[in-house]
Amino acid sequence: MLFQGTPFELDRVMLIRILMTLVLCLVMVVAFRAPKIIPRGLQNVAEIGVQFVREQIADEILGKESGKKFLPLLSTIFFAVLFMNLSSVIPGLNISPNARIGMPIVLAAVAYVAFVGVGIKKYGFFSFVRHSTVVPNVPAAMHVMLIPIEFLSTFILRPFTLTVRLMANMLAGHIMLVLFFSATSFFLLDADASWMKGLSPFSLLGGFAFTLFELLVIFLQAYVFTLLTAVYIGQSQHADSH
């Protein structure tokens, strides 16, 4: 704990958050500070990541023109979620800052401002809200029920689900890894019965297998968060076709 008792108090998770942000910035600076026409090494890895976001998310969901416009935002979200999640499997860090609600809220707020801002810029505030909440070609009496549901779904539940999905998945992964490796430590060092000591290789193997699974989850959460952000932006761009 740094600066304890002050408004600038930093706990372990906050320090990991700062560390992973610096690592991300350093990786990108080193990768692109002197780009080569034929990329190699770190530049090649970084370009593959950016190309993935462009082709599989931005262009696929928004089209090439809008995709190019929003690629910097979507790439930033993707790599921020990815690097924050990676700390959950790095020895000595062992937890993702996204396993606590603060960082997911910030990321969801960025996505929220982006897709709401796009809609307001294109249609104006009231017209955007109307297009987003009024379902066309339904009986007038149904609007009494549908408008609140659509408003709640678009303007409240979207950022909420983005936040909770990311936090819950990373928190669950952290808890499972802690249980596997804590069990290994207990069986090996603290258990009295010899048969319990024999369980340590199995819990260690389970922890290793779940670490591999967690690597997949780390990537998928970055992909899903970025994909949904692109989907919401696309829906805001075409709110009049609701």
URCOR-V319748 format. One record per run of one state. SS is the DSSP state (helix for helix, strand for strand, loop for the rest). FROM is the first residue (numbers start at 0). TO is the last residue. If there is no record, write none. Layout:
ss=[SS | SS]
from=[FROM | FROM]
to=[TO | TO]
This chain:
ss=[loop | strand | loop | strand | loop | helix | loop | helix | loop | helix | loop | helix | loop | helix | loop | helix | loop | helix | loop | helix | loop | helix | loop]
from=[0 | 1 | 2 | 9 | 10 | 11 | 32 | 40 | 89 | 96 | 99 | 100 | 123 | 124 | 133 | 139 | 190 | 193 | 197 | 199 | 237 | 238 | 241]
to=[0 | 1 | 8 | 9 | 10 | 31 | 39 | 88 | 95 | 98 | 99 | 122 | 123 | 132 | 138 | 189 | 192 | 196 | 198 | 236 | 237 | 240 | 241]
